[in-house]
Amino acid sequence: MMSPALRAALTAILSVGCIINRQMEKEMNYTFDKVRVVMVNTTEPGNIGAAARAMKNMSLSQLYLVNPKGYPSAVATARASGADDILSQAVVCETLEEALAGSHLVIGASARQRNIKWKQMDVVDACAEIQKTTAVDTQEVAVVFGTENFGLTNEELDLCQILMTIPGNPNYFSLNIAAAIQVFAYQNYVYNTTTQFEKSTNESAGLTNWRVFMSIWRKCSSILIISKKSALKSC
C-alpha cells in the first residue's frame, strides 16, 4: 500500500508534468496541404524516403514523383523512418507537366543561379511568395527538385515562375536532394507558422520559474527519502 508521503511526492511530480504538458499543448498543429513537393527523375529510392521523412517533420504531406527510378522500394520505406503515409499517398506521374497540374505558382529549386530570364529568390523570399499565394483559398504551390546529379534542366525550369536557391558556402555547395528538401521544408514551416517563444514581461521570470521547479524537486526528494526511511523502520 502506498504511504501518504509517497503519494504526496508523486502528486507533486505529476503536477509539474502537467504544467509542462500544458505549455507544449500551446503549439498548434500546422498542415500545408496546398504546397506540393515535386521530385523529378530521382535515381536513388533512399532519397525519396528521406525526403518523405523531412516533409512529415515539417507538416508537408503532398509528394509528387516524376519518373522515379526503382520505386516503390524497401529502401525508400526504410529511409522514411515512419513517414510511410507520405510515401503511400505520393502521386507518381509520367511528366512534370502532369505533376504541376492545378498549381498556381511553380518554384524550381537550383543549387546555383542561372540565366536572368528566371525570377530568382533565396529560400526565405520564396517561402514568402508561398505564403501570399496559398493565402487565397483555391491557389496551390508546387516546389520542384531535379535529379541528384544535374538538378533541373532549362526546359524544366521554363515551367517555373521562380527559381529558388539555398545560400551556402560558395567554395563547397553540394546539398543532397533530401537535405535540400529539408532546408526548404523547415524554412516554409518557420515562415508560415505563428509558433514562437512566449515573451515574458518580467526579465527574471525564467530564473524564477527554474527556482520554483527546483524547490518542488527538493521537496519531492525529501518526501521520498522520508518515505523510504519509514518503510525500512516498519520492516
SULGIPE-V448661 format. One record per residue. N is the residue number from 1. RES is the residue in one letter. SS is DSSP state (@ for helix, = for strand, . for the rest). OMEGA is omega in degrees with one decimal (* if undefined). Layout:
# SULGIPE-V448661
N:RES:SS:OMEGA ; N:RES:SS:OMEGA
This chain:
# SULGIPE-V448661
1:M:.:-177.3 ; 2:M:.:179.9 ; 3:S:.:177.5 ; 4:P:@:-178.7 ; 5:A:@:-179.7 ; 6:L:@:178.5 ; 7:R:@:179.1 ; 8:A:@:179.8 ; 9:A:@:-179.8 ; 10:L:@:177.9 ; 11:T:@:179.9 ; 12:A:@:179.5 ; 13:I:@:179.1 ; 14:L:@:178.4 ; 15:S:@:177.4 ; 16:V:@:178.9 ; 17:G:@:179.3 ; 18:C:@:178.6 ; 19:I:@:179.4 ; 20:I:@:-179.3 ; 21:N:@:178.8 ; 22:R:@:177.1 ; 23:Q:@:-178.8 ; 24:M:@:-178.7 ; 25:E:@:178.5 ; 26:K:.:175.4 ; 27:E:.:179.7 ; 28:M:.:173.6 ; 29:N:.:-179.2 ; 30:Y:.:173.2 ; 31:T:.:-178.8 ; 32:F:.:-176.4 ; 33:D:.:-179.3 ; 34:K:.:177.7 ; 35:V:=:178.4 ; 36:R:=:174.3 ; 37:V:=:-178.1 ; 38:V:=:177.1 ; 39:M:=:-173.5 ; 40:V:=:174.3 ; 41:N:.:178.6 ; 42:T:.:-174.8 ; 43:T:.:-178.3 ; 44:E:.:-179.4 ; 45:P:@:179.4 ; 46:G:@:179.0 ; 47:N:@:176.7 ; 48:I:@:178.2 ; 49:G:@:179.3 ; 50:A:@:177.5 ; 51:A:@:177.9 ; 52:A:@:177.8 ; 53:R:@:179.0 ; 54:A:@:-179.2 ; 55:M:@:-176.4 ; 56:K:@:176.6 ; 57:N:@:-176.2 ; 58:M:.:171.7 ; 59:S:.:171.1 ; 60:L:.:-174.9 ; 61:S:.:-173.9 ; 62:Q:=:-179.6 ; 63:L:=:176.7 ; 64:Y:=:-177.9 ; 65:L:=:178.5 ; 66:V:=:179.1 ; 67:N:.:178.9 ; 68:P:.:179.9 ; 69:K:.:176.1 ; 70:G:.:-178.3 ; 71:Y:.:4.4 ; 72:P:.:-174.5 ; 73:S:.:175.6 ; 74:A:@:178.1 ; 75:V:@:177.8 ; 76:A:@:179.8 ; 77:T:@:179.9 ; 78:A:@:-179.3 ; 79:R:@:178.9 ; 80:A:@:174.0 ; 81:S:.:177.8 ; 82:G:.:178.2 ; 83:A:.:-177.8 ; 84:D:@:-179.0 ; 85:D:@:177.4 ; 86:I:@:179.7 ; 87:L:@:-177.1 ; 88:S:@:-179.9 ; 89:Q:.:-178.0 ; 90:A:.:179.8 ; 91:V:=:180.0 ; 92:V:=:-176.1 ; 93:C:=:178.6 ; 94:E:.:-178.7 ; 95:T:.:177.3 ; 96:L:@:178.3 ; 97:E:@:178.5 ; 98:E:@:-178.6 ; 99:A:@:-177.1 ; 100:L:@:-176.8 ; 101:A:.:178.9 ; 102:G:.:-179.9 ; 103:S:.:178.0 ; 104:H:.:-180.0 ; 105:L:=:178.8 ; 106:V:=:-179.1 ; 107:I:=:178.8 ; 108:G:=:-179.2 ; 109:A:=:179.2 ; 110:S:=:179.2 ; 111:A:.:-177.8 ; 112:R:.:176.1 ; 113:Q:.:-176.0 ; 114:R:.:176.4 ; 115:N:.:-175.7 ; 116:I:.:-176.2 ; 117:K:.:176.4 ; 118:W:.:174.4 ; 119:K:=:-173.2 ; 120:Q:=:179.8 ; 121:M:=:170.0 ; 122:D:=:-172.7 ; 123:V:@:-179.2 ; 124:V:@:179.7 ; 125:D:@:178.2 ; 126:A:@:178.5 ; 127:C:@:174.8 ; 128:A:@:177.4 ; 129:E:@:177.5 ; 130:I:@:179.5 ; 131:Q:@:-179.1 ; 132:K:@:-176.8 ; 133:T:@:-176.7 ; 134:T:@:175.6 ; 135:A:.:175.1 ; 136:V:.:-169.9 ; 137:D:.:-171.7 ; 138:T:.:-172.8 ; 139:Q:.:179.4 ; 140:E:.:-178.1 ; 141:V:=:173.1 ; 142:A:=:176.4 ; 143:V:=:-168.1 ; 144:V:=:177.8 ; 145:F:=:-176.3 ; 146:G:.:-177.4 ; 147:T:=:-178.5 ; 148:E:.:-172.8 ; 149:N:.:-170.8 ; 150:F:.:-179.0 ; 151:G:=:-179.8 ; 152:L:.:175.2 ; 153:T:.:177.3 ; 154:N:@:179.1 ; 155:E:@:178.6 ; 156:E:@:177.7 ; 157:L:@:177.2 ; 158:D:.:178.1 ; 159:L:.:-176.9 ; 160:C:.:174.2 ; 161:Q:.:-176.5 ; 162:I:=:172.4 ; 163:L:=:-177.1 ; 164:M:=:175.9 ; 165:T:=:176.7 ; 166:I:.:-178.9 ; 167:P:.:179.2 ; 168:G:.:-179.4 ; 169:N:.:-178.0 ; 170:P:.:-179.6 ; 171:N:.:175.5 ; 172:Y:.:179.0 ; 173:F:.:-175.4 ; 174:S:.:-179.5 ; 175:L:.:168.4 ; 176:N:.:-175.8 ; 177:I:@:178.8 ; 178:A:@:177.7 ; 179:A:@:178.1 ; 180:A:@:177.8 ; 181:I:@:177.3 ; 182:Q:@:178.8 ; 183:V:@:178.7 ; 184:F:@:-176.5 ; 185:A:@:178.2 ; 186:Y:@:-177.8 ; 187:Q:@:177.6 ; 188:N:@:179.6 ; 189:Y:@:-177.7 ; 190:V:@:-175.5 ; 191:Y:@:-172.1 ; 192:N:.:174.9 ; 193:T:.:-179.6 ; 194:T:.:-179.8 ; 195:T:.:178.7 ; 196:Q:.:176.9 ; 197:F:.:177.9 ; 198:E:.:178.2 ; 199:K:.:-178.5 ; 200:S:.:176.1 ; 201:T:.:-179.9 ; 202:N:.:-176.8 ; 203:E:.:-178.2 ; 204:S:.:-176.0 ; 205:A:@:-179.4 ; 206:G:@:179.0 ; 207:L:@:179.5 ; 208:T:@:179.8 ; 209:N:@:179.0 ; 210:W:@:178.8 ; 211:R:@:177.6 ; 212:V:@:-179.9 ; 213:F:@:-179.0 ; 214:M:@:177.7 ; 215:S:@:178.4 ; 216:I:@:-179.0 ; 217:W:@:179.6 ; 218:R:@:179.1 ; 219:K:@:179.3 ; 220:C:@:179.6 ; 221:S:@:179.6 ; 222:S:@:-179.7 ; 223:I:@:-179.9 ; 224:L:@:179.0 ; 225:I:@:179.1 ; 226:I:@:-179.9 ; 227:S:@:179.8 ; 228:K:@:179.9 ; 229:K:@:-179.9 ; 230:S:@:-179.1 ; 231:A:@:180.0 ; 232:L:@:179.7 ; 233:K:@:-176.4 ; 234:S:@:-179.0 ; 235:C:.:*
